[in-house]
Amino acid sequence: MEEICVPLYVELLHEGDAMTPVEALMAYDPADPLAVSVEFVCGNGMHTTWTMGRDLVAEGLASRCPVGLGDVRVWQYGESGLRIRLHSDEGSADLLAELEDVADFLSRTYQLVPEGSELDGIDVDEVIRMLLAATPVQGSCWCGRECPCHDHGTG
């Protein structure tokens, strides 16, 4: 299955009513079926990517109150906006995206990987065994690929 990438019109909210347009790209990779990512191009030309739960974004689309407990909070804003609050050690940012654009994007992700089937084909017991292993397990990683990387618990 191929990845879905769509440009996303986003505005950075400032105190008062000021807003600054921000280039963004929203992506979904079926190899990481529980997450979506948004890559932002900052004013200085630097790129930063935030990854969040697909279910968090879906819940935020339907909520007038912020949802999420960590560094990402999402909720409806006004009649047609989706507010995304990002927080890191460097600071926080409030962004506004079009609710319909994000809803359309999520709909496409569910066509690729239906809700509830995200973990089909993943051996959860093996993932737990690998996480609890005293030494890294060689060979395939939790995602089912042969990964010589350290990111997936193989070495």
Backbone as CSV, one residue per row, in Angstrom:
resi,resn,N_x,N_y,N_z,CA_x,CA_y,CA_z,C_x,C_y,C_z
1,MET,0.840,-1.185,0.000,0.000,0.000,0.000,0.880,1.242,0.000
2,GLU,0.390,2.243,-0.650,1.193,3.452,-0.715,0.753,4.483,0.312
3,GLU,1.658,5.372,0.603,1.446,6.432,1.573,0.531,7.506,0.981
4,ILE,-0.256,8.150,1.840,-1.086,9.279,1.434,-0.402,10.550,1.929
5,CYS,-0.168,11.488,1.033,0.406,12.793,1.399,-0.436,13.876,0.744
6,VAL,-0.906,14.814,1.531,-1.695,15.911,0.976,-1.223,17.234,1.570
7,PRO,-1.178,18.277,0.727,-0.882,19.599,1.273,-2.027,20.020,2.183
8,LEU,-1.708,20.735,3.206,-2.703,21.161,4.181,-2.548,22.653,4.407
9,TYR,-3.637,23.391,4.251,-3.598,24.825,4.522,-3.717,25.015,6.028
10,VAL,-2.701,25.616,6.612,-2.639,25.804,8.058,-2.257,27.253,8.345
11,GLU,-2.814,27.784,9.412,-2.429,29.116,9.872,-1.965,29.034,11.312
12,LEU,-0.875,29.725,11.595,-0.363,29.840,12.953,-1.111,30.971,13.619
13,LEU,-1.725,30.676,14.772,-2.489,31.684,15.497,-1.573,32.459,16.440
14,HIS,-1.754,33.768,16.446,-1.002,34.645,17.345,-1.967,35.273,18.332
15,GLU,-1.444,35.986,19.296,-2.318,36.700,20.237,-3.230,37.624,19.450
16,GLY,-4.426,37.790,19.928,-5.407,38.574,19.193,-5.944,37.752,18.046
17,ASP,-6.149,38.390,16.924,-6.715,37.696,15.765,-5.695,37.475,14.653
18,ALA,-4.426,37.769,14.885,-3.415,37.642,13.838,-3.140,36.175,13.514
19,MET,-2.941,35.903,12.221,-2.623,34.552,11.766,-1.534,34.634,10.690
20,THR,-0.670,33.628,10.679,0.384,33.532,9.676,0.237,32.208,8.947
21,PRO,0.147,32.258,7.608,0.074,30.992,6.857,1.345,30.172,7.051
22,VAL,1.168,28.853,7.142,2.286,27.927,7.311,2.111,26.806,6.290
23,GLU,3.173,26.505,5.552,3.124,25.371,4.635,3.115,24.087,5.451
24,ALA,2.250,23.150,5.064,2.172,21.884,5.789,1.825,20.751,4.825
25,LEU,2.253,19.562,5.189,1.953,18.356,4.432,1.512,17.300,5.434
26,MET,0.298,16.771,5.261,-0.218,15.735,6.151,-0.011,14.394,5.478
27,ALA,0.513,13.411,6.242,0.858,12.123,5.644,0.376,10.958,6.496
28,TYR,0.101,9.854,5.792,-0.280,8.604,6.443,0.433,7.473,5.734
29,ASP,1.110,6.650,6.508,1.828,5.494,5.979,1.203,4.238,6.581
30,PRO,0.602,3.378,5.764,-0.018,2.154,6.285,0.941,1.268,7.066
31,ALA,2.258,1.448,6.886,3.226,0.678,7.661,3.237,1.113,9.128
32,ASP,2.729,2.307,9.411,2.568,2.813,10.780,1.101,3.201,10.928
33,PRO,0.206,2.206,10.977,-1.222,2.438,10.784,-1.944,3.218,11.877
34,LEU,-1.325,3.389,13.023,-1.992,4.094,14.113,-1.699,5.592,14.125
35,ALA,-0.831,6.055,13.240,-0.361,7.436,13.311,-0.537,8.194,12.002
36,VAL,-0.660,9.497,12.139,-0.570,10.416,11.014,0.526,11.422,11.371
37,SER,1.106,12.023,10.370,2.128,13.027,10.643,1.827,14.288,9.848
38,VAL,2.306,15.402,10.379,2.181,16.677,9.696,3.564,17.307,9.678
39,GLU,4.034,17.592,8.476,5.319,18.267,8.318,5.039,19.741,8.077
40,PHE,5.659,20.591,8.879,5.502,22.034,8.758,6.794,22.636,8.236
41,VAL,6.678,23.635,7.368,7.839,24.402,6.929,7.806,25.702,7.717
42,CYS,8.777,25.852,8.591,8.836,27.027,9.459,9.315,28.246,8.664
43,GLY,9.131,29.411,9.240,9.512,30.661,8.592,10.970,30.728,8.196
44,ASN,11.831,30.037,8.913,13.262,30.053,8.609,13.647,28.987,7.581
45,GLY,12.648,28.313,6.995,12.918,27.281,5.996,13.146,25.901,6.584
46,MET,13.249,25.808,7.898,13.431,24.512,8.552,12.110,23.736,8.505
47,HIS,12.241,22.423,8.459,11.073,21.547,8.470,10.991,20.873,9.836
48,THR,9.780,20.744,10.332,9.562,19.990,11.561,8.352,19.087,11.352
49,THR,8.455,17.865,11.826,7.372,16.903,11.654,6.835,16.490,13.012
50,TRP,5.526,16.514,13.133,4.840,16.062,14.342,4.021,14.839,13.981
51,THR,4.121,13.810,14.797,3.356,12.583,14.592,2.351,12.461,15.721
52,MET,1.138,12.104,15.352,0.059,11.994,16.342,-0.825,10.811,15.999
53,GLY,-1.571,10.356,16.965,-2.461,9.223,16.755,-3.582,9.564,15.786
54,ARG,-3.831,8.637,14.862,-4.937,8.836,13.925,-6.246,8.949,14.691
55,ASP,-6.396,8.153,15.742,-7.626,8.213,16.536,-7.755,9.542,17.278
56,LEU,-6.643,10.147,17.675,-6.676,11.465,18.329,-7.229,12.513,17.374
57,VAL,-6.756,12.499,16.140,-7.234,13.462,15.147,-8.725,13.241,14.887
58,ALA,-9.135,11.984,14.753,-10.549,11.672,14.520,-11.411,12.153,15.688
59,GLU,-10.935,11.924,16.905,-11.686,12.374,18.080,-11.771,13.895,18.115
60,GLY,-10.672,14.564,17.763,-10.652,16.026,17.746,-11.604,16.621,16.728
61,LEU,-11.799,15.930,15.607,-12.736,16.407,14.592,-14.158,16.495,15.122
62,ALA,-14.475,15.685,16.112,-15.836,15.607,16.639,-15.998,16.308,17.972
63,SER,-14.955,16.967,18.487,-15.017,17.542,19.827,-14.860,19.054,19.807
64,ARG,-15.656,19.728,20.615,-15.521,21.176,20.774,-14.549,21.506,21.906
65,CYS,-14.119,20.471,22.642,-13.145,20.652,23.722,-11.847,19.959,23.318
66,PRO,-10.707,20.471,23.773,-9.432,19.834,23.425,-9.385,18.369,23.850
67,VAL,-8.905,17.518,22.951,-8.677,16.113,23.268,-7.183,15.853,23.158
68,GLY,-6.717,14.871,23.893,-5.295,14.551,23.929,-4.720,14.925,25.275
69,LEU,-3.739,14.163,25.717,-3.148,14.394,27.032,-1.689,14.794,26.972
70,GLY,-1.064,14.680,25.830,0.369,14.916,25.728,0.711,16.214,25.040
71,ASP,1.670,16.125,24.141,2.191,17.298,23.454,1.296,17.779,22.315
72,VAL,0.289,16.992,21.960,-0.617,17.359,20.873,-2.046,17.362,21.406
73,ARG,-2.743,18.473,21.203,-4.165,18.585,21.560,-4.899,19.022,20.299
74,VAL,-6.098,18.500,20.077,-6.854,18.764,18.855,-8.321,18.982,19.217
75,TRP,-8.980,19.945,18.536,-10.409,20.152,18.725,-10.975,21.047,17.631
76,GLN,-12.318,20.977,17.492,-13.019,21.842,16.542,-12.865,23.287,16.982
77,TYR,-12.774,24.164,16.000,-12.629,25.588,16.296,-13.562,26.348,15.360
78,GLY,-14.552,26.985,15.938,-15.540,27.668,15.114,-16.367,26.664,14.337
79,GLU,-16.858,27.101,13.191,-17.711,26.233,12.378,-16.927,25.319,11.441
80,SER,-15.747,25.760,11.011,-15.064,24.977,9.982,-13.575,24.763,10.248
81,GLY,-13.135,25.023,11.472,-11.720,24.896,11.764,-11.400,23.717,12.663
82,LEU,-10.172,23.261,12.557,-9.629,22.266,13.465,-8.400,22.902,14.092
83,ARG,-8.435,23.066,15.383,-7.312,23.674,16.098,-6.373,22.575,16.576
84,ILE,-5.102,22.795,16.346,-4.067,21.842,16.741,-3.077,22.595,17.614
85,ARG,-2.940,22.169,18.854,-1.976,22.791,19.768,-0.802,21.836,19.945
86,LEU,0.388,22.328,19.621,1.615,21.552,19.741,2.459,22.153,20.853
87,HIS,2.989,21.297,21.710,3.805,21.775,22.823,5.101,20.968,22.882
88,SER,6.214,21.678,23.031,7.511,21.028,23.183,8.312,21.819,24.208
89,ASP,9.522,21.366,24.491,10.393,22.088,25.423,10.719,23.486,24.915
90,GLU,10.688,23.681,23.594,11.014,24.973,22.998,9.854,25.950,23.035
91,GLY,8.646,25.474,23.289,7.478,26.352,23.317,6.250,25.643,22.802
92,SER,5.240,26.426,22.491,4.006,25.844,21.974,3.504,26.667,20.798
93,ALA,2.658,26.034,20.007,2.079,26.700,18.845,0.636,26.256,18.705
94,ASP,-0.215,27.200,18.366,-1.599,26.909,18.039,-1.782,27.106,16.550
95,LEU,-2.276,26.072,15.890,-2.456,26.095,14.449,-3.917,25.851,14.121
96,LEU,-4.343,26.376,12.994,-5.717,26.212,12.560,-5.722,25.625,11.158
97,ALA,-6.404,24.499,10.993,-6.545,23.842,9.690,-8.021,23.790,9.337
98,GLU,-8.306,23.550,8.076,-9.688,23.406,7.636,-10.215,22.042,8.080
99,LEU,-11.295,22.031,8.834,-11.907,20.811,9.351,-12.213,19.824,8.221
100,GLU,-12.791,20.309,7.144,-13.183,19.439,6.032,-11.969,18.805,5.359
101,ASP,-10.870,19.560,5.232,-9.659,19.007,4.612,-9.100,17.845,5.435
102,VAL,-9.070,18.025,6.749,-8.540,16.967,7.619,-9.491,15.772,7.628
103,ALA,-10.796,16.036,7.653,-11.777,14.946,7.618,-11.653,14.146,6.323
104,ASP,-11.470,14.826,5.193,-11.295,14.128,3.913,-10.024,13.277,3.926
105,PHE,-8.945,13.833,4.477,-7.689,13.092,4.586,-7.893,11.826,5.422
106,LEU,-8.520,11.977,6.601,-8.745,10.806,7.463,-9.611,9.763,6.775
107,SER,-10.603,10.204,6.035,-11.456,9.277,5.309,-10.628,8.424,4.345
108,ARG,-9.667,9.045,3.681,-8.785,8.306,2.771,-7.927,7.300,3.527
109,THR,-7.486,7.650,4.741,-6.664,6.705,5.514,-7.486,5.496,5.916
110,TYR,-8.759,5.712,6.249,-9.615,4.597,6.648,-9.960,3.701,5.461
111,GLN,-9.895,4.242,4.243,-10.084,3.402,3.061,-8.896,2.459,2.893
112,LEU,-7.691,2.938,3.234,-6.494,2.098,3.149,-6.432,1.082,4.279
113,VAL,-6.636,1.568,5.502,-6.579,0.716,6.693,-7.823,1.025,7.522
114,PRO,-8.848,0.186,7.426,-10.080,0.450,8.161,-9.853,0.515,9.673
115,GLU,-10.672,1.328,10.322,-10.606,1.435,11.778,-10.828,0.062,12.396
116,GLY,-9.978,-0.289,13.348,-10.072,-1.567,14.020,-9.178,-2.643,13.408
117,SER,-8.652,-2.381,12.215,-7.791,-3.388,11.584,-6.321,-2.971,11.596
118,GLU,-5.995,-1.915,12.321,-4.631,-1.383,12.321,-3.583,-2.410,12.741
119,LEU,-3.925,-3.295,13.640,-2.948,-4.255,14.160,-3.076,-5.645,13.548
120,ASP,-3.924,-5.768,12.531,-4.030,-7.053,11.840,-2.666,-7.425,11.274
121,GLY,-2.261,-8.650,11.474,-0.991,-9.117,10.942,0.205,-8.818,11.833
122,ILE,-0.005,-8.111,12.924,1.090,-7.831,13.854,0.963,-8.787,15.033
123,ASP,2.030,-9.478,15.328,2.057,-10.421,16.439,2.330,-9.638,17.726
124,VAL,1.268,-9.265,18.436,1.385,-8.443,19.638,2.224,-9.141,20.702
125,ASP,2.078,-10.446,20.838,2.892,-11.180,21.810,4.380,-11.054,21.485
126,GLU,4.721,-11.096,20.203,6.115,-10.943,19.786,6.618,-9.529,20.080
127,VAL,5.784,-8.546,19.852,6.168,-7.162,20.155,6.470,-7.023,21.641
128,ILE,5.602,-7.563,22.481,5.809,-7.492,23.930,7.083,-8.231,24.323
129,ARG,7.309,-9.403,23.733,8.525,-10.163,24.025,9.765,-9.349,23.663
130,MET,9.734,-8.703,22.513,10.871,-7.902,22.084,11.094,-6.711,23.013
131,LEU,10.013,-6.085,23.448,10.133,-4.935,24.342,10.694,-5.321,25.702
132,LEU,10.354,-6.520,26.156,10.778,-6.961,27.478,12.097,-7.734,27.457
133,ALA,12.624,-8.001,26.275,13.864,-8.772,26.167,15.019,-8.006,26.804
134,ALA,15.863,-8.740,27.528,17.020,-8.109,28.173,18.018,-7.625,27.137
135,THR,18.093,-8.314,26.014,18.976,-7.892,24.927,18.147,-7.771,23.664
136,PRO,18.537,-6.894,22.750,17.764,-6.737,21.516,17.649,-8.058,20.759
137,VAL,16.479,-8.283,20.172,16.207,-9.475,19.385,16.654,-9.199,17.953
138,GLN,17.477,-10.095,17.399,17.954,-9.924,16.034,16.896,-10.425,15.052
139,GLY,16.914,-9.866,13.861,16.006,-10.331,12.815,14.937,-9.310,12.530
140,SER,13.729,-9.789,12.328,12.660,-8.869,11.963,12.166,-8.112,13.191
141,CYS,11.665,-6.925,12.944,11.190,-6.087,14.043,9.673,-6.147,14.114
142,TRP,9.103,-5.399,15.046,7.671,-5.438,15.294,6.855,-5.105,14.065
143,CYS,7.410,-4.311,13.148,6.640,-3.907,11.969,6.642,-4.988,10.894
144,GLY,7.358,-6.103,11.134,7.367,-7.203,10.185,8.457,-7.110,9.138
145,ARG,9.249,-6.051,9.191,10.331,-5.871,8.226,11.639,-6.370,8.809
146,GLU,12.585,-6.626,7.931,13.949,-6.893,8.369,14.593,-5.535,8.590
147,CYS,14.797,-5.163,9.835,15.315,-3.838,10.163,16.614,-3.953,10.936
148,PRO,17.702,-3.499,10.369,18.956,-3.483,11.112,19.083,-2.222,11.961
149,CYS,17.952,-1.515,12.152,18.013,-0.250,12.880,17.751,-0.450,14.366
150,HIS,18.043,0.546,15.142,17.816,0.499,16.580,16.450,1.061,16.945
151,ASP,15.795,1.761,15.998,14.510,2.376,16.287,13.421,1.352,16.604
152,HIS,13.528,0.147,16.070,12.480,-0.849,16.273,12.913,-1.961,17.237
153,GLY,13.945,-1.714,17.977,14.330,-2.683,18.991,15.209,-3.810,18.480
154,THR,15.714,-3.677,17.263,16.644,-4.688,16.774,17.998,-4.039,16.622
155,GLY,19.028,-4.807,16.627,20.340,-4.186,16.554,21.134,-4.831,15.537
